Amino acid sequence: MTFLNPAVLFGLLAASIPVLIHLFNLRKLNKIEFSTLAFLKELQKNSIRKIKLKQWLLLALRVLIILLLVLAFARPTLEGVAIGGTTSAAKTTGVFILDDTFSMSVVDPDGSYINQAKESIEELLRNLQEGDEVALLLVSDKMKDEIKPSTNLTELSKRVDEVNPSNSSGYLHDAVVKASEILSESDNFNKEIYIFSDFQSSKILKEGSLSSLSQLLDEKVKIYSFDYSGKDIYNIGIDDIKVETQIFEKDKPVIFNVTITNYSSGSVNNLVVSLFINNERIAQQSVTLEPGSSSVLTMEAIVKEAGYNDVFAEIEDDDIIQDNRRYTTLFIPDKIPMMIFYEDEADVQFVDLALTSSGSDETFNISRKTLRQLSSVNLNQYDMVFIVGSEISESERLKQFVENGGGLFLVPGSKTTSESFQKMLNVFNLPIVKGFFGEAGKKDNPVSFDKVEYDHPLFSNLFTRETKKNIESPDIYRHLRIDPQGKGINIISLMNGSSFVSEYKIGSGKILVLSTSPVLSWSDLPVKGIFPPLINKSVFYLTAKKEPEVNYLAGDEVNINLKGKSVSQVKIERPASQGEPDNTGEFINPDEINQSGFFTYLNTDLNGVFKVYSDNRLTDEFSVNHDPLESVVKYISNKEFEEYLSAINFKGTHFQINKDENLVEMILQARFGSELWKIFILAAIITTLIEMLVARNVKKEMMQV
């Protein structure tokens, strides 16, 4: 038995008052005139004995009345027992944790898991008392906002009704932590957490985030768990889609790797996987998967459109449809704006020929300036810059151009010195130049290629599959001695150990360095067959745009790079979604863009491709996908959940309620069982009536003695 107002129990001391009064009355000596007749004396003794017995009964009744009244005001409750009409009226603070992640979209004979959970919450809300307060937490939320419990149960019911399965994921533990913080600020006697979930084993707790909640979840807190899992679920998920190609050209093949996983308990035969580009089915494959196994499918497709291309892989519907698609995006340049800076115009003659041969002039929009004019050029208008020479000004602008995603090809000019080239490399913290090899025009001691990284994207699609990969080495008479020294990739190395072509990544951009000047006095490279494709492929490689390696999941923050773009009118176009107009757009307040040119975008609650517009021009895209952990159809048992509660040092009581049980009755019984104050008041009234009857009878008998 528990008392809601234990301080009132000090009133039990008042039960001694009737006893003290009775003892005080015994000290009074009453003179009674006795008859001389023995019979009358004996009769008088018997009457007095009966009166004394009734007086003791009156004393007991009066003490009992005080005891019953004090106990009634102390509000005793009996745990584990529900007596009709006596349920607890103590105020309650409750936190409803609703798992709205998409694994709750599974449908069993009783409907979807999430709809069953919503019905349970609605029933509980209808049975709360006036003055009770409740907060609603969704597992998909990031738990960063301050949440206060509300007594407006009607408004809360509307919020529950609006909840649908979310593309975002979350961990149950984060919601429990937030719920414990809310309860710790409540003064109500009843503090309760209700968890409505399928209890996916992969989404209970993020590794390394376990924390003790013993100070917040004390003995007064009760946790009620409602488990909706139980169906044998058939689910196949697309866990990943990667663009393997690194150089993108219109009407050229692009290779995608698609990872498929069978999360079901049975085998899957001939599952059809389709690849779509700009909503057009481009490729299709079938796959057979054993239970719990994964497979990576390599799919190839010709990209026919320039610009941004939206890509997704798709499989057939199953019990969980949200993981049946996965998105990515890639950019195919239409006409690449590029700038060639030079010290001596004769040094870029062969570079010009390579870029304008075979119709390449339709692909490249080439501008030319001397290096002295670098300071007057707006580099943000170009995707790629060639520098043939080394006497540069405005080096910081050039560095910023690369860091923001621009491509840069550094080539020594015919008059370049090792000191001036080293000075240019120092701007980007690139390797040290160790002087020159050979002399211009002296062909008696040339050096040739040693190793070539044929797997590098620069050499993609240069060789047929039947032909052995082989490049005829030019004779190199003079070159800068450069060693990447771990700062970059040595794409082509020379027999003397120096690098011929090397690559370096700076910020979001890339730099290629050629160690010889493209003039015939330094080498015969300009007249070799490898030179035109090497120059052309370098441009495509340096300007290739594909999604960053960051795998954005629904609900993640996305940092959008707006450097060098007009921020007066930036719009984010969201993917089409049920319940929303197609391609809804959000305009970004320029004040929200930080000084470094980045904007943090938060509304990533949809799967698909998000488009970034600046002054109505599409400038960027990024894809958002589901969390593969939500696809795992393994669930924890009640015992395992008890172990989790023990791990967080939960000191209260946990009740698991089956979804088929009368949940209101179970909760009322578990909460405090029944308050007994009404019974004690009734008993006090009955006892008072008995006391009045006995007292009247005693008074009458005393008058007759």
Order of alpha helices (4+ residues) and beta strands (2+ residues): beta-alpha-alpha-beta-beta-beta-beta-alpha-beta-alpha-alpha-beta-beta-beta-beta-beta-beta-beta-beta-beta-beta-alpha-beta-beta-alpha-beta-alpha-beta-beta-beta-beta-beta-beta-alpha-beta-beta-beta-beta-beta-beta-beta-alpha-beta-alpha-beta-alpha
